Amino acid sequence: MTNKIEFTDSAKKEIEKIVLAKGKNTYFRISVLGGGCSGFKYNFSFDDKTKPDDIIFNKTVIDKNSLQIIDGSTIDFKKELIGNSFVINNPKANSSCGCGLSFSI
């Protein structure tokens, strides 16, 4: 596992902005959960603690199991007419749901 995750400038700025608003000891957590219409789903949340199996990318934390699934991905933040959202461009995903949060590998 290379632990290679790229964050676009847009994603970095948005993470910094929301973490700053939540408090200095807050982390933006990215995880992969079972479920969703395609088998897995991305989950974005906040946490004020790190766990022993977390990998820290600046103010973002990703647990090792989730990182294995999204390793090599690019995290982006898109502003669109239908709303703003974080998007993970995961090269390991074979297919994804229309919502963009659910995928299969």
Buried (B, 14 or more C-beta within 10 A) or exposed (E): EEEEBEBBEBBBEBBEEBBEEBEEEBBBBBBBEEEBEBBBBBBBEEBEEEEEEBBEBEBBBBBEEBBEBBBBBBBBBBEEEEEEBBBBBBEEBEEBBEEBBBBBE
